Amino acid sequence: MHELSLAQSLIDQLLELAGEHQAVRINRVVVTLGPFSGIVQDSFAFGFNILKAERPATRDAVLEMETPDPEYSCVECNTLSVIPFPRQSERLELARCGLAARKCPWCGSNRLSSRGGTELILNQVEME
């Protein structure tokens, strides 16, 4: 469960930022989890919520997580496209077809290469 160590690193970074800005309390934290980061959102949130309770400055912090739709580059036409993850109802069909079911919206090729999406970014911190 590497999410716990990532949550600990986030808490450490938040405490450092609070110290730099003479803040005594962190109210809200917004992070971006890349769609290919391998981070399980529920596990990350659970770890954050357990660890935040250990420090007075983070005790009441609310964690908001954003996951953007993944970007793909088409090997055939070299076009960059955002292709959203399928809805829950479409996942069974995709599992049957494999990733080949994802196609370039420009040329129809299924030769797609993912771009980025492995990041964990601290976007915003509200503190007082």
Secondary structure, 3 states (H helix, E strand, C coil): CHHHHHHHHHHHHHHHHHHHCCCCCEEEEEEEECCCCCCCHHHHHHHHHHHHCCCCCCCCCEEEEECCCCEEEECCCCCEEECCCCCHHHHHHHHHHCHHHCCCCCCCCCCEEEECCCCEEEEEEEEC
